[in-house]
Amino acid sequence: MHDTIQRIEVRYVVVSSAITNNITLPMNKSRLEAFSDGVLAIIITIMVLEIKMPHDTSWEQIKHILPSLGSYLLSFVFIGIYWGNHHHLIHTLHKVNGKIIWANLHLLFWLSLIPIGTAWMADTNFDPIAVAIYGALLVACGFGYGMLSGIIADLPSMAPELSKVLHQSQRKKTISYVLYLSSIPLAFVDPLISCIIFAIVGLMWIIPDKDVERALGEG
């Protein structure tokens, strides 16, 4: 009991000193990870609930849900890729600060709009406008992830080898941006071309960066 009171007193003194001297205290990353995982799980749940099952087993009824299944599969893979790479990225941290929290929220905001794009593509049977909007959403998500990655890579407390590895992925991010941006006008030529581009970018990121694992001494 006495030790507990002492720890509380020490923490109070540290926090009070930080507030008085306008110092930002680092925070544990566990809540950020838990919150992000929860949001991504909810996004997947919303997407699967948008799939309306057919009223019978005839092919005429089944084929009506194929666009929903296709758009769901595409988005599920993308959310899974973001989850895996986000996990690797946050694993490089010991503590988080306000800038990281807001950059993470920025990424989650764009990811939370993916179910809307997914449902719209399904409802319109991959209409060019819906596919173009979906491509624009993926551009925004990619930009959000790149911003978060850049902030983490530039942290003064980041180990030099980890910072170097995170900066080296910039080339792959740039290629992804270019491909995503090209998918927007190409959707009006043929939506299938845009979907192929989405799949290509997904394959580029489907395996999280092994260099991060090696830099952490886990590979």
N, C-alpha and C positions, 0 to 999 in steps of 0.2 A: 504493500500500500504506500509506504514511504517512497519507494522507488518510482512508483507511478506518479505521485504528486511532484516529485523532482523533475521527471521528464516533461510533465505538463508545464511546470514553471519555466524550464529551459526553453521549451517551444514558444511559450508566450513571450519570453524575453527576445528570442530570435525574430519572431514575427513583428513585435513592436519596434525593434531596432530597424528592421527592413522597411517598415512603413514610414518611420521617422526619417530615414535616410534615402527614401525613394528607391529602394532596391527591390528588384523582381526576384522572388524566390523560385527556384526550379520546382516542378511538381512531378509526382510519380506518374509514369506512363500507363499504369494498369487501367485507370478509369478511361483514358482516351482509347485504349485498345478495346475495352469492353463496350464502350458506347459505339464505336465504329462497327464492331462485329454485330451488335444488336441492330443497327440501322441497315446494314447489308442483309441481315436475315429477314428483316421486315420487307425490304425491297423485293426479295425473291418470293416471299409469301404473297405479296400484293400481285406480282406478275402471274403466279400460278392460279390465283383465285379469279383472274380475268379470263381464264380458259373456260368456256361454256361447253359442257359435254353434250353430245348429240342425244336426241330423244329416242332414237332407236339405233340398230346396228347396220342399217343399210348404207351402202357406199355413198349414196347421195347425201346422207346426213353426215357421214364421217368426213367427207372431203371438205365440208364447210369449216371444220376446225383445224384443217391442215395449216392455214396461214397463222393461226394462233399458236399452234405447236412449233412452227418454224421460227416465228419471232421470239417466242419464249425460249427456245433452245439457244438462239443467237445471244439473247440478252443474259440468260443464265450463265453461259460460258464467259461472257464479258465481266459479269459481276464476280464470278469465281476467280478470274484472272486478276481483277483489281484487289480482291481479298488476299490472294496469295502474295502479290507484289507489295501490297500495303503492309502485310504482316512482316515481310522481310525488311521493309523500310523502317518500320517502327522498332523492329528488333535491334536496330543499330543504336537506339537511344537508351539512355539510362534515366533521363529526366526530360520533361517537356516544359515549354514556356508558352506565354500568351500567343506569340506569333505562330507557333506550331499548331496550337489549338484552333486558331482562326483559319489557318491554311487547311487544316484537316476538315473543318466545317465547310469550307468553300468547296472542297472536293466532294464531300458527302451531299451537299446541296445539288450539285449537277448529277451525281449518281442517283439521287432520289427522284429525278425526273425521267429516268430510264423507263420505268413502268408506263408512263404516259406515251412515250415514243413507241414502246413495244405494242401497247394496245392499239394505238392509232394505225401502225403498219398492218396489224392483223385485221382490224375492222375495215380497212380500205383495200385489203388484198395487195399490199405492197405498192400503193400508189406512189408515183414519183415524188410528189410533195412530201408525203409522210416519210419516205425513205431519206429524202434530203434533210428533213428536220432531224431525223434520227442520226444522220451523219454529223449534223451540227452539234447535237448533244454529245456525241463521242469526241468531237473536237474540244468541247468545253471540259469534259471529264479528263481528257488527256492533258489539257492545260492545267487543270486543278492538281492532278498528280505531279506534273512537272514542277509546279510552284512549290508544293510540299516537299518534294525531293530536293529541290535547290536550297530551300531554307534549312533543311536538315544537314545537307552537305556542307553548308557554309557556317555551321555552328562552331564557335571557337573551341568547344570541348570535344569536337569530333576528331577521332584518331585520323592522322594524315592518310593512312592507307585506305580507310573507309571513305573519307572525303573524295579521294582520287577515284575510287571505284564508282561512287555515285555520280561524279561529274562525267565519267567516261560513258555513262549510259545516255548522255545528251544526244549523241548521234542517232541512237535508236529512237529517241523521243522525237527528234526533228523529222526523221523519215515517217514516223507514225502521223505527225501533224500534216505533212504534205499529202500522204495517202488519204487521210480523213477529209481534208479540205477538197481534194480532187473528187471524192465520192459525192459531194454535194451537187455540182453541176452534172456529173455523169449519171446521177439518178434520173435526170430528165432525158438522157439518151436511152438508158436501159437500167431499171432498178436492180437487175441481176448483177450488173457490173459493180454497182456500189456494194451489194451484199458480198461479192467475191473479195472486194477490197477490205471490207470489215473482217472477213475470215482470215485474210493474209496478215492483217495487223494483229489479230488475235493469236495467230500462230507464232508471231514474233515475240509475244509476251507470255505465252502459255506456261513457260518454265521460268520461275523467278531466277534472278541473276545469281549464278553460282559463285561469281567473284565476291559477292557480299558474304556468302557463307565462308569462303576461304579467308577473307579478310577478318572475319570474326573467329577464325580458327575452328570452324565446325565442318568444313568440307574435307 
